[in-house]
Amino acid sequence: MKRFLIAIGLTGVVLIAGCFPERVVWAPNGEYAAVVGGDGLYLCDGEGNLAGPAEPARNLPDEMVVVAWFPDSQRCLAIVETEVRTWAELEQSLSEEQKNELVSLANAFREDILASYQGDLGRMKTVRGMENDKILSLKIYLRDHPDEKLVEKLGDRWKEFEDASRSGSAIQVFRVENGRLKAGPVIVESLGTIVTLRISPIGKSAAYVQISPASKEVTSLYVVPTDGSAGARMVARMASGYPDWTRDGQALVYLAPLAAHWEDNWAMIGSLVRRRVCDRDGALLPDFSGEQELAGLIPCAYSKVRCLEDGRILFSSAEFHLPATSQDMPEQTTIFSVDPARRATVARAVPSEAAASLPSIADIFEVSPDGTRVAIASERGEVSVLTLATGHVVHVQPDQEPGPHDYGLYIRTMPNWRSKDELCFAAPPHTSHGSPDSAEIVLWSEKDGYRCISKNWPESVRKGFLE
């Protein structure tokens, strides 16, 4: 097949690796941004002045950095790392079925070791071919349910069981206090890898996408009350990485494949789905059965959805016409729109003449607060701005990032709008509006041009981010 099918598989790998980082995210009021630096979470004003890092806080993930602001601009959510060391902690994140499966496997693992262990745990039939995280779960269970015969049989290898722990993800609240961010309560803890966050326009609920702890090819959509009053609930077992809320805060819109898991190198049929999850006041409904399919399409693991104030829904997908030969398969994705309130017709949001000058994979986009423009980043760090009404394109960041490019992609941080007129993005080294030897964070507007705000940031903040 042609390159598009290879790209479909690649996008699944990218999501598993941690999606696209959102390291600089402006609050809705535009007064300050949350900055995920190399040593913690900071608050940054419009001149680039930093306050922080936030304390006390858990570790911020290295590869997956995401912050989302509440509508009041006084609070934000961030993904943080967790470590699970005991079976009591572990079983809190498991369903009854998952817990029973692990207990059964752990007991089988014990019997396997007692019967045939000769120095190589990997040869035990119970764990042969099993994912490492699952093996760690078995070791945690066996350590916390000690067996003298097992300890004696393993000898020095028992230390692996004593030291066993599992990493996971959590969602933590941070509040603006005295000009800096202060860590607050944790509202979600999970053994899965949480990759994206989206807070409801009402602010009472947050949606997040998580890579399943059972399979890295399953990405599920959850919703949780932001006050921590109840646990998270699954909305869809399979969903792409970037869902959105309708502007009334009552429904989630997401792209869902028909398949049970993402498959590398295969195009997958799916649909654009709207599902009502909250009432008019923003409280979660008792059940999420109100589902409506709005369009059929070809989703990938990081396909994006954004809902506009006027009711239109933007989403990224490939344009397919079947039947087709291999030579007719599409080589790019683009942005489409659908307006459920007017007519059930899918339209291209990007005119054909504009598409020629935009990235071949248009999933990496963000809409301006007034819904009139879209910032689109390429796999190599270029940034363009498209005006939806006219199709006019401005290449605000034409320079490519130097290598290396993991999975063929290099995004330091997603483009993020400070206001309807001002866009924030990372400029690679050697750009005229950045620095000769390092990447920088830049604000751009058509009226005022470019303004670099990160030149005075210390190395501890720049580490792993703007180097």
N, C-alpha and C positions, 0 to 999 in steps of 0.2 A: 504494500500500500504506500501511498505518498506520505509526505512529511506530516500532514495533519494528524494522521492516525498515530504516528510516533509521538506527537505533541500531546495527544490525549493521554497516553500512558505516562508521559513525563509529568503531567500536572498532578497525577496521583502521588508520584514520588515526592514532588515538591510539598504537597500538603502534609505528608507524613514527616518530612524533614522540618516542618515548622511553619508553613504558610509564609506570607510576606510580613516582615516586621513592621510594626507601627510604633516607631520610637519617638516621634514628635507629633503630638496630637493636641490641637488647640481646643480650648473650651468653647462652648457655643457663643459666649459673649465676646470671644476674641481677645480678652485681656491677658491671658496667660496660656501656656501649653504645658502638658505633662511631657517630660523628657526622660526616656529610659536610657540612662547612661551606663557606662561600663561598671560603675560602682553603686548604682542605686537609682531611685526614682526622684527626679527633681521637678521643681516648678520654674518656668521660664517666662519672663515678660516679653513684650514686643521689641525690646532692644537687645534681647539675648542674655539679660542678667539672670543668673541662676540662684535658686534658693534650695538647699537640701544637702544631702539626700534625706528622704523620708525615713524616720525612725520611730518606733522599731518596725522592721519589716522583714519578711522572709526573703529568701533569694529570688531574684528575677531570673527567669530561664535564659540560657545563652542563645538558643536558636529561635525561640518563639517569644517575641516581645509584643504585647498588645495591651493598649490602654483604651478605655471608653469612658466618656464623660456623661454625667447626668444632665438633664435639661437645665438644672439650676446653676450650673457651672461652679458649684461649690463642692462637689464630690465626683470621684471617678472610681472605676473598677480596674484592677490590673490582674493579670495572670501571674501567679507566683508558684514556685516549686515547693513540693512537699516530700517528706520521706516517711514511709510506713515501715515500722520496725517490729511491731507485734501482731499476733494473729487477732487480738481483740480490735486493734485499729483496722486491720485489713478486712475483717468480715463486715465492718460497718459500710464498706463501699460495694459489697456484693449482694446480689439477689439470693434468695434462698436456693434457687437452682444452681447458681454459680458456686455458692458455698458448699453445697452437698457434693458437687462434682470435684472440687478441690480436696475436700476431706477424703473422698473415695480414692482419688489419685494418690494423695499423700500416704494413705495406708498401704496402697499397692506398691508405692515406691519403697516404703519401709520393708515390706516383705521381699521385694526384689533385691534390695541391698543385703538383707540377712541371708538370703538364699544363694546369691551368686556374685556379690561384690568382690573384685580382685584388684582394686586400685584405680579403676576408671569409672567414675559415676556416669559419664556420657554413654557408656555401653549398656546401662540399665534399660531394659526394654520399656519400662514405664515412661521414661523421659526422652527416649530416642526420637529426635526430630521435633521435640517440643520447644516452643519459644522460651527464651531465657527468663522473661518476666514470670511466666507460669511456673518454671522450675523454682524460682526464688520464692514464690508463694508456697510451694510444697515444703521447701526448706524452713520457712518461717513457721509453718504449722507443726512440723516435726520437732523443731527446736522448742516450741512452746508447749509441746505434749511429749516430754522426754521419755526415752526408752533406754534403759541401761545397756541392753544388748546391742542396740543400734550405736550408741556412743562407743562401746568397746569395739564393735566391728569396724567402724570408720577410723578409729585412732586419731591421727593428726588431722584428717580431713573433716572431723567434726567441727573444727574452727570455722569452716565455710558456712555451716549451719548457724553457728553462734553469731556470725557477723552479717547474716543475710538481712537485707532490707529491700524495699521496692520504692522507686521514685514515682511520683504522681504530680497532679496539678491542683491548684486551688484558685478561687477567685476571691480577692480581698478588696474591701472598701478602703478608699483613702479620702480624707477630707482636707479642704483648704483651711488652715488655721494660722493666723499671724504671718501670712505671706509665704507659707510653705505647706507641703503635703504631710499629713499625719496619718499613719496607718491605723485602720479601724478593724472591724470584725471580718472574719472569713465567712462567706455565705455558701461556698461550694468547696468540697474536697473530693477528689476523684483519683482513681488509679489510672484512668485514661489520660491522654494528652489533650488538654484544652487548647484550641488553636485560634479561635476568633470569638469576639464578644460584640454584642449589639444591644444597647439599652433602649427600652421602649420610649417613645416621645412623652408618655405620661410619667415615666421614671419609676414605676412600681415593679417592673419586671425586667429581666435581662435574658436574652437568648444567647446561647453559645453552642459552638460546634466542637465535638470531641472525637478524637480517634479512639476507637474502642480498645479497652485493655485486653480484649480477647483476640482481636485481629486488626492489624494495621491497615487493612484494606476496607474497613468499615468506618464511616464518619457519620455520627449521629447528631441530630439537632435536639437541644434541651431548652427548657425555660425554667426560670427560678425567680421567686420573689426577692427583690433587692433588699428587703428589710430582714431577711434571714428567718422569716416566720414559718417557712415550710421548706422541704427539700426540693431538689430539682425533679422535673418530670420530662419524660421523653416526648417530643413532638413527632419526630420521624426517625426511623432507624437508619435510613440512608438519605443524606442531604449534602449538597456541595458546601464549600467552606464559608461562603459569604451571603447569608440570608439578610432580610431586612424586615422592619415593621411597617405596616401601613401607617399613614400619617395620623389616623385616629387612635393608634396604639392598641387596636383590638385584634389584629391578625398578623401572622408571620407569612412572608412570601419567600419561597426557596425553590431551588432547582433540585429535582430528585431523579436519579436513574431508576429504571425498572429492575436492574440487576441487584443481587443481594450484596455485592461488593464491587469495588473499583478494580478494573483489570487493566494492566499495562498493555499498550499497543492495540487496544480495541476501542472503536467508537461505540458509544452506548446510547441507546434510545432512552429518553426520559421526558419529564414534563415540568412546566412552571406551575407551582402549587401555591394556593392561598389557603391558609388554615386559621380559623378563628380560635384564639386561645384565651382572650380576656374579655371582660364585660366593659361597658362604657366608662366605668370608673377605674379601669386598669387592673381589677382583681382577676386572678386566674379562674377560668371556668372549671366546673367539676369534670367535664370531659371535652376532648379536643376533636370531636367527630365532624365538625363543620368544615369539610375540605372541598375545595373547588379547583379543578385543573383548568388553567388559563391558556396553555399552549403546549404543543409537543415540540421537542427539540433534542439536541445532542449536548448534554451537560458534561462537564469534567469536574475534577475534584475541587478546583478553586473558581468555578464559574460564579459570577457575582450578580446580585440583585440589588437595586436601589429604587425606593418608592418616592415619587415626587409629590409635591403639595397639590398639584392639579389632578391627581388620581392616576396618572400614567405610571407604568412600571418599566424601568430599564433593566435589561439583563443581557449577559454575554453568552454567545453561542456560535456554533458554526452554521453556515447556511447550506442545507442539504437538499438535493433534489434526487429522488429515487424513482426508478432504478438508475444506476450510474455505473460507468466503467471505472477502473482504477485511475485512469487518466483524468476523470471528471471529479474525483474526490476533492473537497475543498482543502486549501492550504492555509487558511486563516480563520480566526474567529472575529466577530464584530459585535457591535451593540445594537440591540433591537428594543422596540417599545411596544407595549400593549396597554390599552385603556379599557379595563373591564366594564366601566360605567357607560361607555358610548357604543363601541362595537367590538366584537371579538375578532379583531384583525391585527395581525402582527406586522409592524412596519420597521424598516431599517431606520435607526436613529442616526446612523452615519451615512451621508450620501456617498455614492460610489466614487465620485471625484475626490472627496475628502479621504476616503478609506485608503487610497493609493499612497498617501503621505503619512499614514498612521501605522503603528506597530501591527505586525501580522497576527499577533495574539492580543486581543483587546480586553482580556479579563481584568487587567490591572488598572481599574479606573475609579474615580471618585467624583461625585456630583457636588457642585457649588451649593451653598446654603439656600440660594434663591431658585435652584433647579434649572438655571439657564445655560450653564456651561459644565463641561466634563473634562477633568484632568485625566490623561491616559499616559501610563508609564510603559516603556518597553522592557523587554527582558534584559537589556543592557544598560538600564538606568536613564535613558532619554525620557523627556517629559513634554507632552504636547497638550494644548487646551483647545477643545472643540466647542464652538457656540452651537447649541442644538437648533435654534431657530433658523440659522443661515448656513450652517455647515462650514463656517469659517474656521480655519485651523491656525494656531500660533505655536511654533516650536520654541517653547520657553527654555528648554534644556536640551540642545541638540547634540551635546557631547556624550560619548559612550564611556562607561566605566572601563578601566583597564582590568585585565583578568586578575586572579582566576575567577571563573564563573561556575559555581556549583550548579549542577543539573542544567547548565546553559543559561542560568538566570543570575542576575546580580541586582538586588534591590536593597539599598541600605535602610530606607524607610519609605513607606507608601506616601505619595503626594497627599497633602492634607490642606484643606481650605481654612485659613484664619478668618476670612469674611467672604462675602460674595464677590469681592474684588481682588482679594489678596491670597495667593497660593504659596504654600510652604513645601519645599522639597530639598533633597540632598544633591548638591553639585559635586561631581567627581573632581579629583585633583586636576590642576592645569587649566581650569576654566577661567574665563575673564572675570566672572562675578564671584569666584571662590578664592582658593589659595593654590600656589604652585605645587606644594608637596603633600597636601592632605585634602580630603573631602570636607565640605562645609554645609551648614544648613542655611538656606537662602529663602527670603521672602520676595515674591514677584507680583507686580501689578502692571496692567497696561499703562496706567497713568504715571506711576513713579519708577518703573523699571525694577532693577534688582537691588536687594539690600542683604548683605551677609550678616548673620547675627551670632555666629558661633566661633569667631576667630579667637576670642578670649577664653573659650572653655578649656578647663584643665585637662591634662592627659588622662586622668582617672575617669573622666566623663567620656572622652573620645574613644577610649580603649574598646576594641572590637566593634566599632561603630563608624567612626570618621577617620580611621587610620588609613 
